Amino acid sequence: MATVDELQKDHEARLDTFLAGMTGKGGESDWALARALVHRAVHLTAARKSAEFCAIATFLAEMVGHAHQLMHSGGDPAKAHHDVVH
């Protein structure tokens, strides 16, 4: 039986193919797509009760740190921070 990490890699590979035609239409479009994916993922997980709330919250928190690291790697670190206020 495949592990969650192995299943995730497989899903991500299929998503890469699916998303290839949906990205690159501008920053706002890519941001809207990212928001839609996260929103649908939360609904899918809640509807199917495939993870506990704490697991979802922990994973989302890890992804926030991951996004921050990705946006600050290489180049000018200040470029990652725009005028978006939480």
Backbone torsions as a table, in degrees:
resi	resn	phi	psi	omega
1	MET	NA	136.1	-178.8
2	ALA	-72.3	148.0	176.8
3	THR	-81.8	167.1	177.4
4	VAL	-59.5	-40.8	179.4
5	ASP	-63.0	-41.5	178.2
6	GLU	-66.0	-43.4	177.7
7	LEU	-62.4	-41.1	179.0
8	GLN	-60.9	-45.5	179.0
9	LYS	-58.7	-43.6	179.0
10	ASP	-62.9	-45.9	178.6
11	HIS	-62.2	-43.0	-180.0
12	GLU	-62.9	-39.1	178.0
13	ALA	-62.7	-42.6	178.1
14	ARG	-68.3	-38.4	177.4
15	LEU	-64.1	-38.0	178.1
16	ASP	-55.6	-44.6	179.3
17	THR	-65.2	-47.0	-179.2
18	PHE	-62.8	-42.4	-174.7
19	LEU	-79.1	-16.5	-177.1
20	ALA	-53.5	-39.0	-179.4
21	GLY	-82.9	-5.1	-175.9
22	MET	-106.1	-10.7	-176.2
23	THR	-102.3	170.1	175.7
24	GLY	82.0	18.6	-179.6
25	LYS	-102.2	18.8	-179.8
26	GLY	115.3	157.9	-177.3
27	GLY	-59.9	-43.7	-178.9
28	GLU	-65.5	-39.5	179.4
29	SER	-66.3	-44.2	178.9
30	ASP	-64.1	-38.9	178.1
31	TRP	-65.9	-42.0	178.0
32	ALA	-62.7	-39.5	177.8
33	LEU	-63.4	-46.0	178.7
34	ALA	-59.9	-44.2	178.6
35	ARG	-61.9	-43.3	-179.8
36	ALA	-62.7	-42.1	179.8
37	LEU	-63.1	-45.2	179.8
38	VAL	-64.7	-44.4	-179.4
39	HIS	-60.8	-47.1	179.9
40	ARG	-65.8	-36.7	179.2
41	ALA	-62.3	-41.5	179.0
42	VAL	-64.6	-44.0	178.4
43	HIS	-63.7	-42.2	179.6
44	LEU	-60.6	-45.7	-179.0
45	THR	-65.2	-42.9	-179.4
46	ALA	-68.4	-43.8	-177.4
47	ALA	-64.6	-38.4	-177.8
48	ARG	-92.6	-3.5	-179.2
49	LYS	49.1	46.2	-176.2
50	SER	-89.5	-3.2	175.8
51	ALA	-155.9	153.9	175.9
52	GLU	-75.0	155.2	179.3
53	PHE	-54.1	-44.6	-177.8
54	CYS	-62.4	-34.1	177.6
55	ALA	-67.5	-41.0	177.9
56	ILE	-63.3	-48.4	-178.3
57	ALA	-61.9	-42.5	179.7
58	THR	-64.0	-44.6	-179.6
59	PHE	-63.5	-44.0	178.9
60	LEU	-62.7	-38.7	177.3
61	ALA	-64.1	-40.9	176.9
62	GLU	-62.4	-38.7	-179.3
63	MET	-68.7	-30.6	175.5
64	VAL	-63.2	-47.1	177.1
65	GLY	-63.2	-39.0	179.2
66	HIS	-64.1	-44.8	178.5
67	ALA	-61.4	-42.4	-179.8
68	HIS	-61.4	-43.9	179.0
69	GLN	-64.1	-44.4	-179.8
70	LEU	-62.0	-39.4	-176.4
71	MET	-76.8	-16.3	-179.7
72	HIS	-105.9	0.1	-178.3
73	SER	-79.7	132.1	178.6
74	GLY	66.8	169.5	174.9
75	GLY	56.6	-153.4	-178.0
76	ASP	-85.4	111.4	-177.9
77	PRO	-62.3	-24.8	-178.8
78	ALA	-69.9	-23.0	-177.8
79	LYS	-64.5	-20.7	-179.2
80	ALA	-71.7	-23.1	-177.7
81	HIS	-101.1	113.6	177.8
82	HIS	-102.2	-165.5	-179.4
83	ASP	-84.8	19.5	179.2
84	VAL	-79.7	127.8	179.2
85	VAL	-111.9	135.5	-178.4
86	HIS	-74.7	NA	NA
